[in-house]
Amino acid sequence: MTLSIPFDNSYARLPGAFFSAQPPSPVKAPRLIAFNTDLATLMGIAPGEAEDMAQVFAGNTLPDGATPISQLYSGHQFGQYNPQLGDGRAVLLGETVGTDGVRRDIQLKGSGRTPYSRGGDGRAWLGPVLREYVVSEAMHALGIPTTRALAAVETGEPVYREGPMPGAVLTRVAASHLRVGTFQIFAARSDANSLKRLTDYAIARHYPDAEGPIGLLSAVRDAQARLIAGWMCVGFIHGVMNTDNCAISGETIDYGPCAFMDVYDASTVFSSIDRMGRYAYSNQPDIAVWNLAQLATALIQQMEDREAAVENATEIVHAMPGMIRQHWLAGFGAKIGLTDARPEDAGLISDLLSRMAENQADFTNTFRALATDAARDQFTDPTAFDGWQSAWQARLKDEQDPTAVMRRANPAFIPRNHRIEQMIEAAVEGDFTLFHRLNTVLASPYDDQPEHADLARPPEPDEVVPATFCGT
């Protein structure tokens, strides 16, 4: 059986100013590590033999209907504008319209140099590929909008970072790869025609009810506000929230130095390159607003009445912090058993978080344990939890089934950073057992799965992974 992908490539039909035609670079000896059958079925993809799929998802063979391109964009990186970035190690093979009617990109990540590689090798090593595969699929199972992983392939070739590493290619699926930076580059070039064409395309693809650039800005704001609150509710830290890593679809994209918190600490930073804590856990809502402001600045460049555009855009951006807060309150309200959290409940939630921070409480396990009366065991001083519990129990008297609400809102399993590192170490030695096990368990994160209880355990002191790396 031969792999069959029903391509319909709308982005490649746009003018050449938006991308460069770029076939992937072949590799020596591709071997399929994983193929996401459920996602493939949703996308209308008929799988082939493992060897055939390895050739396609490594970039050695172009499937019928593919139009490989690398996309152009710019972006702010740690607050500094870079006038040209683009897909430096990725090739967009094309798009499919799935059985659910949703259009999705299929992109090879780590498939070789492109015109935007900026001196890089365009490759990926095995570790970041497996990390993104596991974490992105876990995020999907958690119910948070995200890019997804269709396949992972070993290349049979080394990639040189600190030393030689095994090479790999990830096949990533996204609602699109349009970023804030995709708009920024045409605004910076004063290319109003391309900016308008891009805006019209983005509206048609993602937000067909939006009216013009201001309508698009409002729709992106709403999607990003929901996304960031979702991150906060599961203790996720993206690590590099540059504008080129901010998708207008409202999906989590570009899993580089990302991680989930173990012990709750609002100032947590995992990224090895974020030395000033710009993208710390607690800063993510503010950075999302900052990124939206950069999108607004770009979008208004195409509008004739700039004064009115600035006024409208400013109102939209200024409303975002309140929207994030509302989604945060609803999400964290559910985590403590509240069906419909009230504004005054924010104090109750914040009090719990403060006590967790002071007592080294594990974020995920503490909230999960609220439904089983075992949360106090997560605190170094259990009486700190007792001091909060009385007010919480009084509030729950208004709820019909708070336990069910909490179990739906609080996962038992997340991709623990130490387990991800253990998975990578084993895979480098050729053992993918933990990789496959993590994917299986994390596909049902809200189920107890007692036979896999070890994967819910926080790291021991000698297992803590304090920093993560982007892999480029």
MOPE-V596852 format. One record per pair of residues at least 4 apart in sequence whose ideal C-beta (glycine too) atoms are under 8 Angstrom apart, sorted by the first residue. I is the first residue (numbers start at 1). GAP is how many residues later the second one is. If there is no record, write none. Layout:
I/GAP, I/GAP
This chain:
1/45, 1/46, 1/47, 1/48, 2/46, 2/47, 2/50, 3/42, 3/43, 3/44, 3/45, 3/49, 3/50, 3/53, 3/60, 4/41, 4/42, 4/44, 4/59, 4/60, 5/38, 5/40, 5/58, 5/59, 5/60, 5/61, 5/88, 5/89, 5/91, 5/101, 6/38, 6/39, 6/59, 6/90, 6/91, 7/56, 7/57, 7/58, 7/59, 7/60, 7/86, 7/87, 7/88, 7/89, 8/86, 8/87, 8/88, 8/89, 8/95, 9/4, 9/56, 9/57, 9/58, 9/85, 9/86, 10/4, 10/85, 10/93, 10/191, 10/195, 11/7, 11/8, 11/58, 11/60, 11/81, 11/84, 11/94, 11/165, 11/190, 12/7, 12/55, 12/57, 12/80, 12/82, 14/4, 14/5, 14/183, 14/184, 14/187, 15/179, 15/182, 16/4, 16/5, 17/55, 17/169, 17/174, 17/177, 18/53, 18/54, 18/164, 18/176, 18/180, 19/50, 19/51, 19/52, 19/53, 19/73, 20/49, 20/50, 20/52, 20/66, 20/94, 20/95, 20/96, 21/46, 21/47, 21/48, 22/46, 22/47, 22/48, 22/65, 22/69, 22/92, 22/93, 23/36, 23/39, 23/45, 23/68, 24/34, 24/35, 24/36, 24/38, 24/44, 24/67, 24/84, 24/87, 24/88, 25/34, 25/86, 25/87, 25/88, 25/97, 26/32, 26/33, 26/34, 27/31, 27/32, 27/33, 27/128, 27/129, 27/130, 27/140, 27/142, 28/127, 28/128, 28/129, 29/125, 29/126, 29/127, 29/128, 30/24, 30/25, 30/27, 30/28, 30/30, 30/123, 30/124, 30/125, 30/126, 30/139, 31/23, 31/122, 31/123, 31/125, 32/18, 32/19, 32/21, 32/22, 32/25, 32/119, 32/120, 32/121, 33/97, 33/118, 33/119, 33/120, 33/121, 33/135, 33/399, 33/402, 34/99, 34/115, 34/117, 34/118, 34/401, 34/402, 34/405, 35/5, 35/12, 35/15, 35/18, 35/22, 35/115, 35/116, 36/4, 36/101, 36/112, 36/113, 36/114, 36/115, 37/4, 37/10, 38/4, 39/4, 39/109, 39/110, 39/111, 39/134, 40/5, 40/6, 40/7, 40/110, 41/4, 41/58, 42/56, 42/57, 42/58, 43/53, 43/55, 43/56, 43/61, 43/63, 43/107, 43/130, 44/52, 44/53, 44/54, 44/55, 45/51, 45/105, 47/6, 48/4, 48/5, 48/8, 49/4, 50/4, 51/4, 52/4, 52/9, 53/4, 53/98, 54/4, 54/99, 55/5, 55/6, 56/4, 56/5, 56/6, 56/7, 57/51, 57/93, 57/94, 57/95, 57/96, 57/112, 57/114, 58/50, 58/53, 58/95, 58/97, 58/111, 59/32, 59/49, 59/52, 59/53, 59/110, 62/4, 62/6, 62/31, 63/30, 65/29, 66/27, 66/28, 67/26, 67/27, 68/23, 68/24, 68/25, 68/26, 69/22, 69/23, 70/16, 70/17, 70/20, 70/21, 70/22, 70/44, 70/45, 70/46, 71/15, 71/16, 71/19, 71/21, 71/106, 71/111, 72/12, 72/14, 72/44, 72/110, 72/113, 73/12, 73/13, 73/106, 73/108, 73/109, 73/111, 73/112, 73/171, 74/7, 74/8, 74/9, 74/10, 74/11, 74/107, 74/110, 74/111, 74/114, 74/170, 75/6, 75/7, 75/10, 75/104, 75/105, 75/106, 75/109, 75/167, 75/168, 75/169, 75/170, 76/4, 76/5, 76/6, 76/105, 76/108, 76/166, 76/167, 76/168, 76/215, 76/218, 77/5, 77/165, 77/167, 78/164, 78/196, 78/200, 79/199, 81/103, 81/107, 82/162, 83/102, 83/105, 84/32, 84/101, 85/31, 85/33, 85/96, 85/159, 86/28, 86/29, 86/30, 87/4, 87/5, 87/20, 87/27, 87/29, 87/90, 88/25, 88/26, 88/28, 88/29, 88/30, 88/32, 88/34, 88/384, 89/20, 89/21, 89/22, 89/23, 89/24, 89/25, 89/28, 89/31, 89/32, 89/33, 89/34, 89/35, 89/383, 90/17, 90/18, 90/19, 90/20, 90/21, 90/24, 90/82, 91/16, 91/17, 91/20, 91/21, 91/23, 92/13, 92/14, 92/15, 92/85, 93/13, 93/14, 93/15, 94/11, 94/12, 95/8, 95/9, 95/10, 95/11, 96/7, 96/8, 96/10, 97/4, 97/5, 97/6, 97/7, 98/4, 98/5, 98/6, 102/73, 103/72, 103/73, 103/102, 104/69, 104/70, 104/71, 105/67, 105/68, 105/69, 105/70, 105/71, 105/72, 106/44, 106/65, 106/66, 106/67, 107/64, 107/65, 107/66, 107/67, 107/70, 108/61, 108/62, 108/63, 108/64, 109/15, 109/20, 109/23, 109/60, 109/61, 109/62, 109/63, 110/12, 110/13, 110/14, 110/19, 110/45, 110/57, 110/58, 110/59, 110/60, 111/11, 111/58, 112/10, 112/11, 113/4, 113/7, 113/8, 113/9, 114/8, 117/4, 117/5, 120/352, 121/38, 121/39, 123/32, 123/34, 123/36, 123/44, 124/4, 124/5, 124/35, 124/43, 124/44, 124/45, 124/46, 124/347, 125/4, 125/34, 125/36, 125/40, 125/41, 125/42, 125/43, 125/346, 126/4, 126/28, 126/39, 126/40, 126/41, 126/42, 126/298, 126/301, 126/302, 127/4, 127/38, 127/297, 127/300, 127/301, 127/344, 128/4, 128/127, 128/128, 128/341, 128/342, 128/343, 129/4, 129/23, 129/39, 129/40, 129/41, 130/4, 130/22, 130/38, 130/290, 130/293, 130/294, 130/297, 130/305, 131/4, 131/124, 131/127, 131/289, 131/293, 131/340, 132/4, 132/17, 132/38, 132/40, 132/123, 133/4, 133/16, 133/19, 133/37, 133/302, 133/306, 134/4, 134/281, 134/286, 134/289, 134/301, 134/304, 134/305, 134/308, 135/4, 135/120, 135/123, 135/280, 135/285, 136/4, 136/10, 136/11, 136/12, 136/13, 136/36, 136/116, 136/119, 137/4, 137/11, 137/12, 137/302, 137/305, 137/306, 138/4, 138/276, 138/277, 138/300, 138/304, 138/307, 139/5, 139/7, 139/97, 139/113, 140/4, 140/6, 140/8, 141/301, 141/302, 141/303, 141/304, 142/88, 142/92, 142/269, 142/272, 142/303, 143/87, 144/83, 144/86, 144/87, 144/90, 144/92, 144/108, 145/78, 145/81, 145/82, 145/85, 145/104, 145/105, 145/106, 145/107, 146/105, 146/106, 146/107, 147/25, 147/26, 147/27, 147/100, 147/104, 147/105, 147/106, 147/108, 148/24, 148/25, 148/26, 149/21, 149/22, 149/23, 149/24, 150/21, 150/22, 150/23, 151/19, 151/20, 152/16, 152/17, 152/18, 152/19, 153/15, 153/16, 153/18, 154/12, 154/13, 154/14, 155/11, 155/12, 155/13, 155/14, 156/11, 157/10, 158/6, 158/7, 158/8, 158/9, 159/5, 159/6, 159/7, 159/8, 160/4, 160/5, 161/4, 161/310, 165/263, 166/262, 174/73, 174/75, 174/77, 174/79, 175/31, 175/72, 175/74, 175/76, 176/26, 176/29, 176/30, 176/71, 176/72, 176/73, 177/70, 177/76, 178/4, 178/20, 178/24, 178/27, 178/28, 178/69, 178/70, 178/71, 179/4, 179/64, 179/65, 179/66, 179/67, 179/68, 179/69, 179/74, 180/4, 180/63, 180/64, 180/66, 180/68, 180/111, 180/112, 180/114, 180/115, 180/118, 181/4, 181/61, 181/62, 181/63, 181/65, 182/4, 182/16, 182/66, 183/4, 183/12, 183/15, 183/16, 183/65, 183/112, 183/115, 183/116, 184/4, 184/59, 184/110, 184/111, 184/114, 185/4, 186/5, 186/6, 186/8, 186/9, 186/12, 186/112, 187/4, 187/8, 187/110, 187/111, 187/112, 187/114, 187/115, 188/110, 189/5, 190/111, 191/4, 192/4, 192/109, 192/110, 193/4, 194/4, 195/4, 195/103, 195/104, 195/106, 195/107, 196/4, 196/106, 197/4, 198/4, 199/4, 199/13, 199/14, 199/17, 199/100, 199/103, 200/4, 201/4, 202/4, 202/5, 202/14, 202/46, 203/4, 203/5, 203/7, 203/9, 203/12, 203/13, 204/4, 206/13, 206/42, 206/43, 207/8, 207/9, 207/12, 207/13, 209/6, 209/10, 210/5, 210/6, 210/8, 210/9, 211/4, 212/4, 213/4, 213/86, 213/87, 213/89, 213/90, 213/96, 214/4, 214/85, 214/95, 214/98, 214/99, 214/102, 215/4, 216/4, 216/32, 216/83, 217/4, 217/75, 217/78, 217/79, 217/82, 217/96, 217/99, 217/100, 218/4, 218/98, 219/4, 220/4, 220/28, 220/30, 220/72, 220/75, 221/4, 221/71, 221/95, 221/96, 221/98, 221/99, 221/102, 222/4, 222/28, 222/101, 223/4, 223/25, 223/26, 223/27, 224/4, 224/22, 224/26, 224/64, 224/67, 224/68, 224/96, 225/4, 225/63, 225/95, 225/98, 225/99, 225/102, 226/4, 226/24, 226/101, 227/4, 227/23, 227/24, 227/25, 227/61, 228/4, 228/56, 228/57, 228/60, 228/96, 228/99, 229/4, 229/56, 229/95, 229/98, 229/99, 229/101, 229/102, 230/4, 230/6, 230/97, 230/101, 231/5, 231/6, 231/7, 231/21, 231/53, 232/4, 232/49, 232/52, 232/53, 232/96, 232/99, 232/100, 233/95, 233/98, 233/99, 233/102, 233/176, 234/26, 234/130, 234/177, 234/180, 235/25, 235/26, 235/29, 235/46, 235/128, 235/129, 235/179, 236/16, 236/22, 236/23, 236/24, 236/25, 237/21, 237/22, 237/23, 237/24, 237/31, 237/32, 237/33, 237/34, 237/42, 237/43, 237/44, 237/47, 238/7, 238/14, 238/20, 238/41, 238/46, 239/17, 239/18, 239/19, 239/20, 239/30, 239/31, 239/32, 239/35, 239/40, 239/229, 239/231, 240/5, 240/14, 240/16, 240/17, 240/31, 240/33, 240/34, 240/39, 240/230, 241/4, 241/5, 241/38, 241/43, 241/46, 241/47, 241/50, 242/4, 243/48, 243/51, 243/52, 245/8, 245/9, 245/11, 246/7, 246/42, 246/45, 246/49, 247/4, 247/5, 247/6, 248/47, 256/15, 256/212, 256/213, 256/214, 256/215, 256/216, 257/13, 257/14, 257/15, 257/16, 257/17, 257/210, 257/211, 257/212, 257/213, 258/12, 258/210, 259/11, 259/158, 259/161, 259/206, 259/209, 260/103, 260/104, 260/154, 260/155, 260/156, 260/157, 261/4, 261/7, 261/20, 261/102, 261/103, 262/100, 262/101, 262/102, 262/154, 262/155, 262/196, 262/197, 262/202, 263/97, 263/98, 263/99, 263/100, 263/195, 264/89, 264/92, 264/93, 264/97, 264/98, 264/99, 264/102, 265/16, 265/92, 266/14, 266/15, 266/16, 266/87, 266/91, 267/10, 267/13, 267/14, 267/15, 268/12, 268/13, 269/5, 269/8, 269/10, 269/11, 269/12, 270/147, 270/196, 270/197, 270/198, 271/8, 271/196, 271/197, 271/199, 272/195, 272/196, 272/197, 273/197, 274/4, 274/5, 274/6, 277/6, 278/5, 278/9, 279/4, 279/5, 279/8, 280/4, 283/4, 284/4, 285/4, 285/36, 285/39, 285/40, 285/43, 286/4, 286/35, 287/4, 288/4, 288/32, 288/36, 289/4, 289/28, 289/31, 289/32, 289/35, 290/4, 291/4, 292/4, 292/24, 292/25, 292/28, 293/4, 293/24, 294/4, 295/4, 296/4, 296/17, 296/18, 296/20, 296/21, 297/4, 297/16, 299/4, 299/10, 299/14, 300/6, 300/9, 300/10, 300/13, 303/5, 303/6, 305/4, 306/4, 307/4, 308/4, 309/4, 310/4, 311/4, 312/4, 313/4, 314/4, 315/4, 316/4, 319/4, 320/4, 321/4, 322/4, 323/4, 324/4, 325/4, 325/21, 326/4, 327/4, 328/4, 329/4, 329/12, 329/14, 329/16, 329/17, 329/20, 330/4, 330/11, 331/4, 331/78, 332/4, 332/9, 332/17, 333/5, 333/6, 333/7, 333/8, 333/12, 333/16, 334/4, 334/5, 334/7, 334/71, 334/72, 334/74, 334/75, 335/14, 335/32, 335/35, 335/71, 335/74, 335/75, 336/9, 336/12, 336/13, 336/16, 336/31, 336/34, 336/56, 336/66, 336/70, 337/33, 337/34, 337/59, 337/62, 337/65, 337/66, 337/68, 337/69, 338/7, 338/57, 338/58, 338/61, 338/64, 338/67, 339/60, 339/61, 339/63, 339/66, 341/4, 341/5, 341/8, 344/4, 345/4, 345/50, 346/4, 347/4, 348/4, 348/40, 348/43, 348/44, 348/47, 349/4, 350/4, 351/4, 351/37, 351/40, 352/4, 352/36, 352/40, 353/4, 354/4, 355/4, 355/6, 355/24, 355/29, 355/30, 355/32, 355/33, 356/5, 356/7, 356/10, 356/22, 356/23, 357/4, 358/26, 359/19, 359/20, 359/21, 359/22, 359/25, 359/26, 360/19, 360/20, 361/4, 361/5, 361/17, 361/18, 361/19, 362/4, 362/16, 362/96, 363/4, 364/4, 364/46, 364/47, 364/48, 364/50, 364/92, 365/4, 365/13, 365/91, 365/93, 366/4, 366/9, 366/12, 366/13, 367/8, 367/39, 367/42, 367/43, 368/4, 368/42, 368/43, 368/44, 368/88, 369/4, 369/5, 369/6, 369/8, 369/9, 370/5, 370/36, 370/40, 371/32, 371/35, 371/36, 371/39, 374/4, 375/4, 375/10, 376/6, 376/9, 376/10, 376/13, 377/5, 378/7, 379/5, 379/6, 380/4, 382/4, 383/4, 384/4, 385/4, 386/4, 388/4, 389/4, 390/4, 391/4, 392/4, 393/4, 395/4, 396/6, 399/6, 401/4, 402/4, 403/4, 404/4, 405/4, 406/4, 407/39, 408/38, 410/36, 411/34, 411/35, 412/33, 412/34, 412/35, 412/36, 412/37, 412/44, 413/28, 413/29, 413/31, 413/32, 413/36, 413/39, 413/42, 413/43, 414/28, 414/31, 415/4, 415/5, 415/23, 415/27, 416/4, 416/39, 416/40, 416/41, 416/42, 416/43, 417/4, 417/42, 417/48, 417/51, 418/4, 418/41, 418/45, 418/46, 418/47, 419/4, 419/15, 419/19, 419/36, 420/4, 420/18, 420/45, 421/4, 421/44, 422/4, 422/12, 423/4, 423/11, 423/12, 423/15, 424/4, 425/4, 426/5, 426/6, 426/7, 426/8, 426/9, 427/4, 427/5, 427/7, 427/8, 432/4, 433/4, 434/4, 435/4, 436/4, 437/4, 437/15, 437/18, 438/4, 438/17, 439/4, 441/4, 441/8, 441/11, 441/14, 444/5, 449/4, 452/4, 453/4, 459/4, 459/5, 459/6, 460/4
